[in-house]
Amino acid sequence: MPAPDAIPFEQIRERAYELWERNHRPEGFEIEFWLLAERELRKERARRNADEPAGSGVEPPSR
């Protein structure tokens, strides 16, 4: 069972492929693009989590 904060393999693969294509498909940089994709996705997730209000999306009671 993957860790709860793990980014799905397929999502990393898709992002790495996009990065590879954007960079004119260079040979021999598979690991670099994979790691860059994973780093980008983790940053995006952290940014989304930081933007969410405290309380896991639960709205505060109205007065």
MOPAC internal coordinates of N, CA, C and O (Angstrom, degrees):
PM7 1SCF
backbone

  N    0.0000 0     0.00 0     0.00 0    0    0    0
  C    1.4628 1     0.00 0     0.00 0    1    0    0
  C    1.5367 1   108.56 1     0.00 0    2    1    0
  O    1.2310 1   119.90 1   -51.48 1    3    2    1
  N    1.3618 1   117.79 1   128.52 1    3    2    1
  C    1.4642 1   120.25 1  -179.24 1    5    3    2
  C    1.5275 1   111.58 1   -69.85 1    6    5    3
  O    1.2310 1   121.82 1   -22.67 1    7    6    5
  N    1.3260 1   114.11 1   157.33 1    7    6    5
  C    1.4657 1   119.80 1   177.42 1    9    7    6
  C    1.5258 1   109.09 1   -62.24 1   10    9    7
  O    1.2310 1   119.65 1   -30.35 1   11   10    9
  N    1.3379 1   118.28 1   149.65 1   11   10    9
  C    1.4640 1   120.70 1  -177.22 1   13   11   10
  C    1.5337 1   113.49 1   -60.78 1   14   13   11
  O    1.2310 1   119.96 1   151.92 1   15   14   13
  N    1.3254 1   117.67 1   -28.08 1   15   14   13
  C    1.4618 1   119.88 1  -179.44 1   17   15   14
  C    1.5238 1   112.61 1   -96.91 1   18   17   15
  O    1.2310 1   120.26 1  -172.03 1   19   18   17
  N    1.3380 1   117.12 1     7.97 1   19   18   17
  C    1.4623 1   121.26 1  -178.33 1   21   19   18
  C    1.5273 1   110.44 1   -69.16 1   22   21   19
  O    1.2310 1   121.14 1   -39.51 1   23   22   21
  N    1.3150 1   115.42 1   140.49 1   23   22   21
  C    1.4585 1   121.05 1   175.95 1   25   23   22
  C    1.5240 1   106.82 1   -88.15 1   26   25   23
  O    1.2310 1   120.01 1   -47.13 1   27   26   25
  N    1.3227 1   117.58 1   132.87 1   27   26   25
  C    1.4631 1   120.17 1  -177.63 1   29   27   26
  C    1.5288 1   112.65 1   -58.81 1   30   29   27
  O    1.2310 1   121.15 1   -40.52 1   31   30   29
  N    1.3159 1   115.41 1   139.48 1   31   30   29
  C    1.4557 1   123.57 1   179.80 1   33   31   30
  C    1.5280 1   111.34 1   -50.94 1   34   33   31
  O    1.2310 1   120.68 1   133.60 1   35   34   33
  N    1.3205 1   116.30 1   -46.40 1   35   34   33
  C    1.4620 1   121.47 1  -176.82 1   37   35   34
  C    1.5295 1   111.26 1   -62.50 1   38   37   35
  O    1.2310 1   120.13 1   141.92 1   39   38   37
  N    1.3054 1   117.36 1   -38.08 1   39   38   37
  C    1.4642 1   121.34 1   179.55 1   41   39   38
  C    1.5348 1   110.48 1   -66.16 1   42   41   39
  O    1.2310 1   120.26 1   138.47 1   43   42   41
  N    1.3178 1   117.12 1   -41.53 1   43   42   41
  C    1.4661 1   120.98 1   177.82 1   45   43   42
  C    1.5245 1   109.56 1   -65.90 1   46   45   43
  O    1.2310 1   120.55 1   136.27 1   47   46   45
  N    1.3258 1   116.55 1   -43.73 1   47   46   45
  C    1.4567 1   120.88 1  -179.75 1   49   47   46
  C    1.5216 1   111.36 1   -59.12 1   50   49   47
  O    1.2310 1   120.44 1   134.77 1   51   50   49
  N    1.3254 1   116.77 1   -45.23 1   51   50   49
  C    1.4599 1   120.80 1  -179.89 1   53   51   50
  C    1.5344 1   111.27 1   -63.25 1   54   53   51
  O    1.2310 1   120.25 1   136.62 1   55   54   53
  N    1.3289 1   117.13 1   -43.38 1   55   54   53
  C    1.4662 1   120.02 1  -179.78 1   57   55   54
  C    1.5214 1   110.52 1   -67.09 1   58   57   55
  O    1.2310 1   119.88 1   138.67 1   59   58   57
  N    1.3208 1   117.84 1   -41.33 1   59   58   57
  C    1.4619 1   121.13 1   179.19 1   61   59   58
  C    1.5303 1   110.16 1   -61.60 1   62   61   59
  O    1.2310 1   120.26 1   139.90 1   63   62   61
  N    1.3149 1   117.10 1   -40.10 1   63   62   61
  C    1.4614 1   120.96 1   178.91 1   65   63   62
  C    1.5251 1   110.33 1   -65.17 1   66   65   63
  O    1.2310 1   120.14 1   136.96 1   67   66   65
  N    1.3284 1   117.34 1   -43.04 1   67   66   65
  C    1.4645 1   121.16 1   177.66 1   69   67   66
  C    1.5328 1   110.76 1   -59.45 1   70   69   67
  O    1.2310 1   120.70 1   135.04 1   71   70   69
  N    1.3226 1   116.27 1   -44.96 1   71   70   69
  C    1.4635 1   120.66 1   179.60 1   73   71   70
  C    1.5285 1   110.76 1   -63.35 1   74   73   71
  O    1.2310 1   120.74 1   137.45 1   75   74   73
  N    1.3171 1   116.20 1   -42.55 1   75   74   73
  C    1.4620 1   121.50 1   179.72 1   77   75   74
  C    1.5226 1   110.38 1   -61.15 1   78   77   75
  O    1.2310 1   120.40 1   134.80 1   79   78   77
  N    1.3363 1   116.85 1   -45.20 1   79   78   77
  C    1.4603 1   120.73 1   179.28 1   81   79   78
  C    1.5251 1   111.45 1   -64.69 1   82   81   79
  O    1.2310 1   120.27 1   136.60 1   83   82   81
  N    1.3386 1   117.09 1   -43.40 1   83   82   81
  C    1.4685 1   120.97 1   179.98 1   85   83   82
  C    1.5240 1   112.09 1   -61.37 1   86   85   83
  O    1.2310 1   120.91 1   153.71 1   87   86   85
  N    1.3153 1   115.87 1   -26.29 1   87   86   85
  C    1.4681 1   121.25 1  -178.86 1   89   87   86
  C    1.5250 1   111.88 1   -99.11 1   90   89   87
  O    1.2310 1   120.47 1  -154.17 1   91   90   89
  N    1.3374 1   116.71 1    25.83 1   91   90   89
  C    1.4599 1   123.56 1   173.44 1   93   91   90
  C    1.5271 1   114.22 1    66.22 1   94   93   91
  O    1.2310 1   120.49 1  -150.17 1   95   94   93
  N    1.3405 1   116.66 1    29.83 1   95   94   93
  C    1.4639 1   123.56 1   171.78 1   97   95   94
  C    1.5349 1   114.77 1    54.08 1   98   97   95
  O    1.2310 1   119.78 1  -125.13 1   99   98   97
  N    1.3136 1   118.02 1    54.87 1   99   98   97
  C    1.4664 1   118.80 1   179.67 1  101   99   98
  C    1.5334 1   111.58 1   -69.62 1  102  101   99
  O    1.2310 1   120.58 1   -33.62 1  103  102  101
  N    1.3020 1   116.50 1   146.38 1  103  102  101
  C    1.4661 1   122.73 1   178.44 1  105  103  102
  C    1.5323 1   110.13 1   -80.73 1  106  105  103
  O    1.2310 1   120.15 1   -36.94 1  107  106  105
  N    1.3229 1   117.32 1   143.06 1  107  106  105
  C    1.4590 1   122.36 1   170.53 1  109  107  106
  C    1.5145 1   116.82 1    81.91 1  110  109  107
  O    1.2310 1   119.46 1  -164.41 1  111  110  109
  N    1.3362 1   118.63 1    15.59 1  111  110  109
  C    1.4654 1   120.76 1  -178.40 1  113  111  110
  C    1.5268 1   112.27 1  -118.86 1  114  113  111
  O    1.2310 1   120.84 1  -153.83 1  115  114  113
  N    1.3254 1   116.00 1    26.17 1  115  114  113
  C    1.4584 1   120.14 1  -176.02 1  117  115  114
  C    1.5174 1   112.47 1   -57.28 1  118  117  115
  O    1.2310 1   120.45 1   132.80 1  119  118  117
  N    1.3072 1   116.75 1   -47.20 1  119  118  117
  C    1.4714 1   120.87 1  -176.98 1  121  119  118
  C    1.5193 1   110.47 1   -65.45 1  122  121  119
  O    1.2310 1   120.50 1   137.63 1  123  122  121
  N    1.3269 1   116.65 1   -42.37 1  123  122  121
  C    1.4619 1   120.16 1  -179.62 1  125  123  122
  C    1.5274 1   111.26 1   -60.99 1  126  125  123
  O    1.2310 1   120.38 1   135.75 1  127  126  125
  N    1.3367 1   116.89 1   -44.25 1  127  126  125
  C    1.4623 1   119.48 1   179.38 1  129  127  126
  C    1.5197 1   111.71 1   -68.73 1  130  129  127
  O    1.2310 1   120.42 1   144.04 1  131  130  129
  N    1.3278 1   116.80 1   -35.96 1  131  130  129
  C    1.4636 1   120.56 1   177.36 1  133  131  130
  C    1.5371 1   109.71 1   -61.76 1  134  133  131
  O    1.2310 1   120.85 1   131.29 1  135  134  133
  N    1.3205 1   115.97 1   -48.71 1  135  134  133
  C    1.4671 1   120.01 1  -178.31 1  137  135  134
  C    1.5239 1   111.66 1   -66.15 1  138  137  135
  O    1.2310 1   120.22 1   141.86 1  139  138  137
  N    1.3180 1   117.18 1   -38.14 1  139  138  137
  C    1.4575 1   120.84 1   177.58 1  141  139  138
  C    1.5262 1   110.22 1   -64.47 1  142  141  139
  O    1.2310 1   120.29 1   137.15 1  143  142  141
  N    1.3129 1   117.06 1   -42.85 1  143  142  141
  C    1.4648 1   121.32 1   178.49 1  145  143  142
  C    1.5244 1   110.50 1   -61.42 1  146  145  143
  O    1.2310 1   120.65 1   134.69 1  147  146  145
  N    1.3165 1   116.37 1   -45.31 1  147  146  145
  C    1.4670 1   120.28 1  -179.80 1  149  147  146
  C    1.5226 1   110.45 1   -62.84 1  150  149  147
  O    1.2310 1   120.41 1   137.73 1  151  150  149
  N    1.3324 1   116.83 1   -42.27 1  151  150  149
  C    1.4648 1   121.45 1   179.71 1  153  151  150
  C    1.5337 1   110.65 1   -62.92 1  154  153  151
  O    1.2310 1   120.45 1   135.09 1  155  154  153
  N    1.3249 1   116.75 1   -44.91 1  155  154  153
  C    1.4622 1   120.45 1   179.18 1  157  155  154
  C    1.5220 1   111.26 1   -61.21 1  158  157  155
  O    1.2310 1   120.47 1   134.64 1  159  158  157
  N    1.3174 1   116.70 1   -45.36 1  159  158  157
  C    1.4625 1   120.21 1  -178.77 1  161  159  158
  C    1.5241 1   111.73 1   -64.85 1  162  161  159
  O    1.2310 1   120.13 1   141.47 1  163  162  161
  N    1.3242 1   117.35 1   -38.53 1  163  162  161
  C    1.4676 1   120.37 1   177.42 1  165  163  162
  C    1.5311 1   110.80 1   -64.72 1  166  165  163
  O    1.2310 1   120.29 1   138.84 1  167  166  165
  N    1.3396 1   117.05 1   -41.16 1  167  166  165
  C    1.4633 1   120.34 1   178.35 1  169  167  166
  C    1.5211 1   111.22 1   -64.54 1  170  169  167
  O    1.2310 1   120.70 1   138.28 1  171  170  169
  N    1.3288 1   116.27 1   -41.72 1  171  170  169
  C    1.4636 1   120.24 1   177.90 1  173  171  170
  C    1.5260 1   110.84 1   -61.73 1  174  173  171
  O    1.2310 1   120.88 1   137.26 1  175  174  173
  N    1.3278 1   115.91 1   -42.74 1  175  174  173
  C    1.4687 1   119.79 1   179.23 1  177  175  174
  C    1.5228 1   110.68 1   -64.57 1  178  177  175
  O    1.2310 1   120.27 1   136.72 1  179  178  177
  N    1.3305 1   117.09 1   -43.28 1  179  178  177
  C    1.4672 1   120.88 1   179.85 1  181  179  178
  C    1.5216 1   110.35 1   -63.08 1  182  181  179
  O    1.2310 1   120.33 1   139.37 1  183  182  181
  N    1.3260 1   116.97 1   -40.63 1  183  182  181
  C    1.4649 1   120.99 1   179.24 1  185  183  182
  C    1.5322 1   110.45 1   -64.02 1  186  185  183
  O    1.2310 1   120.71 1   136.49 1  187  186  185
  N    1.3378 1   116.26 1   -43.51 1  187  186  185
  C    1.4767 1   120.22 1   177.89 1  189  187  186
  C    1.5222 1   110.32 1   -61.60 1  190  189  187
  O    1.2310 1   120.46 1   135.59 1  191  190  189
  N    1.3377 1   116.72 1   -44.41 1  191  190  189
  C    1.4645 1   120.10 1  -179.23 1  193  191  190
  C    1.5174 1   111.61 1   -65.04 1  194  193  191
  O    1.2310 1   119.97 1   144.25 1  195  194  193
  N    1.3271 1   117.67 1   -35.75 1  195  194  193
  C    1.4590 1   121.54 1   179.47 1  197  195  194
  C    1.5247 1   110.62 1   -70.21 1  198  197  195
  O    1.2310 1   120.08 1   149.90 1  199  198  197
  N    1.3340 1   117.44 1   -30.10 1  199  198  197
  C    1.4610 1   121.60 1  -179.38 1  201  199  198
  C    1.5208 1   112.64 1   -78.09 1  202  201  199
  O    1.2310 1   120.28 1   158.70 1  203  202  201
  N    1.3317 1   117.07 1   -21.30 1  203  202  201
  C    1.4590 1   120.48 1   179.96 1  205  203  202
  C    1.5220 1   110.01 1   -71.87 1  206  205  203
  O    1.2310 1   120.26 1   -38.64 1  207  206  205
  N    1.3256 1   117.11 1   141.36 1  207  206  205
  C    1.4670 1   118.59 1   177.75 1  209  207  206
  C    1.5247 1   110.95 1   -66.95 1  210  209  207
  O    1.2310 1   120.81 1   -26.65 1  211  210  209
  N    1.2988 1   116.06 1   153.35 1  211  210  209
  C    1.4675 1   121.37 1   178.11 1  213  211  210
  C    1.5205 1   108.79 1   -59.41 1  214  213  211
  O    1.2310 1   120.79 1   -35.51 1  215  214  213
  N    1.3214 1   116.09 1   144.49 1  215  214  213
  C    1.4676 1   120.35 1   177.76 1  217  215  214
  C    1.5090 1   112.77 1   103.91 1  218  217  215
  O    1.2310 1   120.13 1  -164.34 1  219  218  217
  N    1.3051 1   117.35 1    15.66 1  219  218  217
  C    1.4663 1   122.47 1   174.32 1  221  219  218
  C    1.5208 1   113.00 1    59.60 1  222  221  219
  O    1.2310 1   120.48 1  -137.28 1  223  222  221
  N    1.3216 1   116.69 1    42.72 1  223  222  221
  C    1.4462 1   119.52 1   175.27 1  225  223  222
  C    1.5077 1   114.87 1    83.24 1  226  225  223
  O    1.2310 1   119.92 1  -175.17 1  227  226  225
  N    1.3190 1   117.76 1     4.83 1  227  226  225
  C    1.4546 1   121.08 1   178.60 1  229  227  226
  C    1.5268 1   107.96 1   -83.78 1  230  229  227
  O    1.2310 1   120.91 1   -54.75 1  231  230  229
  N    1.3183 1   115.86 1   125.25 1  231  230  229
  C    1.4612 1   119.28 1  -179.22 1  233  231  230
  C    1.5260 1   109.48 1   -75.67 1  234  233  231
  O    1.2310 1   120.65 1   -35.17 1  235  234  233
  N    1.3406 1   116.37 1   144.83 1  235  234  233
  C    1.4691 1   119.05 1   177.60 1  237  235  234
  C    1.5255 1   109.40 1   -68.23 1  238  237  235
  O    1.2310 1   120.52 1   -29.29 1  239  238  237
  N    1.3246 1   116.61 1   150.71 1  239  238  237
  C    1.4789 1   119.59 1   179.73 1  241  239  238
  C    1.5227 1   110.33 1   -64.23 1  242  241  239
  O    1.2310 1   120.93 1   -36.65 1  243  242  241
  N    1.3322 1   115.82 1   143.35 1  243  242  241
  C    1.4656 1   119.94 1   178.44 1  245  243  242
  C    1.5237 1   109.56 1   -81.36 1  246  245  243
  O    1.2310 1   121.38 1   -27.51 1  247  246  245
  N    1.3159 1   114.97 1   152.49 1  247  246  245
  C    1.4825 1   119.56 1  -177.41 1  249  247  246
  C    1.4883 1   112.17 1   -93.69 1  250  249  247
  O    1.2310 1   120.10 1   180.00 1  251  250  249

